Amino acid sequence: MRICIVSDSHDNRTLLEAAVADAAARGAEAVIHCGDVVAPSTLSVVKKYGLPVHVIHGNNTGDLYTMGKVAAEAGSVVHYHGQDAGVELAGRRIFMVHYPHYARGMAATGDWDMVCCGHDHRPAIERLPNLAGTSTLLVNPGTVGGVGNAPTYALGSLDTLDFEILPVPQSA
C-alpha cells in the first residue's frame, strides 16, 4: 500500500490539493496529515480523490469542533484523531504526532513501524534505533503549504517502508 504524508498545510488549499493529486496519480491509497490544517474546510479539496485522510490538529488548531463535524459527516473520507494517533494501515503500526521531539520519543519505544510528524517545516526521513533492538522509520514531510520552505510531501510504500520526499507540483 502506498501512502501520502503531508503536514503544515496552513490553509493552502492549492498546494495541498496538488500534493494529494500527485500522490494519487502515483498510486497513493491513503493520506496522513500531521497537523496544522487550520481551517477544516481546507480538507474539502482532497475529498474528491476518495482517499481516506487521517488527520491530527497540530499547534495551529483552527476550529476543532468543525473538524470533528467534518469527520462525522456520512461518507466522509476524513478521520480526525485529535492531538495524536496510532493507526494501522496495511498491517503497519503508524504513530502520528505534530512535534518532532515527541515523534523521536515515540519512535524510540519500538511500538511503531513508522512515526510521522511535522511542525518544523523541515523534511526528513530517518531510521532510528529503538528499545526493541530494531529501528523505526521517522518521516517528516516538511510543509505542504510552503511556509518558510519549499512545499513538499512524502510518498512511499508501507509494504517496504521505503519513502521519499517529493516537491509539490506547481502550475506555471
C-alpha positions in Angstrom: 0.0 0.0 0.0 1.3 3.4 -1.0 0.5 6.4 1.2 1.0 10.2 1.0 2.2 12.0 4.1 1.7 15.8 4.5 1.9 18.3 7.2 1.6 22.0 7.8 -0.8 22.9 5.0 -1.8 26.2 6.9 -4.9 26.7 4.8 -3.0 26.5 1.4 -5.7 24.5 -0.5 -3.9 24.8 -3.8 -0.7 23.2 -2.6 -2.5 20.6 -0.5 -4.6 19.5 -3.5 -1.6 19.5 -5.8 0.3 17.2 -3.4 -2.6 14.8 -3.0 -3.4 14.8 -6.7 0.2 14.0 -7.5 0.3 11.2 -4.8 -2.9 9.7 -6.1 -1.5 9.7 -9.6 1.5 7.8 -8.2 -0.7 5.2 -6.6 -1.3 6.5 -3.1 -4.3 4.8 -1.3 -4.4 7.0 1.8 -3.3 10.3 3.2 -1.8 11.1 6.6 -1.8 14.8 7.6 0.4 15.5 10.6 -1.3 18.7 11.7 -1.7 22.4 11.1 -4.6 22.1 8.7 -6.0 25.2 10.5 -9.5 25.6 8.8 -11.2 22.3 8.5 -12.7 23.4 5.1 -9.1 23.2 3.7 -9.6 19.4 3.6 -12.5 19.8 1.2 -10.1 20.0 -1.7 -8.8 16.4 -1.2 -12.2 14.7 -0.7 -12.7 14.3 -4.4 -9.8 11.8 -4.6 -11.7 9.4 -2.4 -8.6 8.5 -0.3 -9.0 8.1 3.5 -7.4 11.1 5.2 -6.1 10.6 8.7 -5.5 13.9 10.3 -4.4 15.4 13.7 -4.6 19.0 14.6 -1.1 20.3 15.4 -0.4 23.6 17.2 -2.5 25.8 14.9 -5.6 24.1 15.8 -8.2 26.2 14.0 -11.8 25.1 14.6 -11.6 21.7 16.3 -15.4 21.5 16.7 -15.9 21.8 12.9 -13.0 19.4 12.3 -15.0 16.8 14.3 -18.1 17.6 12.4 -16.4 17.2 9.0 -15.1 13.8 10.1 -18.5 12.8 11.3 -20.4 13.6 8.1 -21.9 10.5 6.4 -19.4 9.1 3.9 -16.6 11.4 4.9 -13.1 10.3 4.0 -11.7 12.4 6.8 -10.7 10.6 10.0 -9.9 13.2 12.7 -7.9 11.8 15.5 -7.3 14.8 17.8 -3.8 15.7 19.1 -2.0 12.4 18.1 -3.0 9.0 17.0 -1.9 5.4 16.5 -3.4 4.0 13.3 -2.9 0.7 11.5 -2.7 0.7 7.7 -1.8 -2.4 5.6 -0.7 -4.2 8.7 1.7 -1.4 9.7 1.5 0.4 13.1 1.8 4.1 12.4 2.0 6.9 15.0 1.1 10.4 14.0 2.1 13.5 16.0 2.8 17.1 15.1 6.0 17.7 17.1 9.4 16.2 16.0 10.7 15.8 19.6 7.6 13.8 20.6 7.9 11.8 17.4 11.5 10.8 18.2 10.4 9.6 21.7 7.6 7.5 20.2 10.0 6.0 17.6 12.4 5.0 20.4 9.7 2.8 22.1 9.8 0.2 19.4 6.0 0.0 19.5 5.6 1.5 16.0 6.7 0.6 12.5 6.7 4.2 11.5 6.2 7.6 13.2 5.1 10.7 11.2 5.4 14.3 12.3 5.7 17.9 11.1 5.8 21.3 12.8 9.3 22.5 11.9 8.7 22.5 8.1 11.9 20.6 7.5 11.5 17.4 5.5 13.5 14.4 6.8 13.4 10.6 6.7 15.4 8.7 9.3 15.7 5.2 10.7 16.1 5.4 14.4 17.2 2.7 16.8 14.6 1.7 19.3 14.3 -0.2 22.6 13.1 -3.3 20.8 16.6 -3.6 19.3 15.3 -2.8 15.8 14.6 0.5 14.1 11.6 2.7 13.5 11.1 4.9 10.4 10.6 8.5 11.2 9.1 10.7 8.4 8.7 14.4 8.5 7.2 15.5 5.1 8.1 19.2 5.6 5.4 21.8 4.8 2.9 21.0 2.1 1.8 24.7 2.4 5.2 26.1 1.6 5.5 28.0 4.8 9.2 29.2 5.2 10.4 26.3 2.9 9.6 24.9 -0.5 6.4 22.8 -0.4 7.0 19.1 0.0 5.3 15.9 0.8 6.3 12.3 1.4 5.3 9.3 -0.6 6.1 5.7 0.0 5.2 2.1 0.4 4.0 0.5 3.7 5.0 -2.9 2.3 8.7 -2.0 2.1 8.8 1.1 4.3 10.6 3.0 1.6 9.6 6.7 1.5 10.9 9.7 -0.4 10.4 13.5 -0.1 8.8 15.0 -3.2 8.3 18.6 -4.3 4.7 19.6 -4.6 4.0 20.2 -8.3 3.1 23.8 -9.0 1.4 25.0 -12.1 3.2 27.7 -14.1 
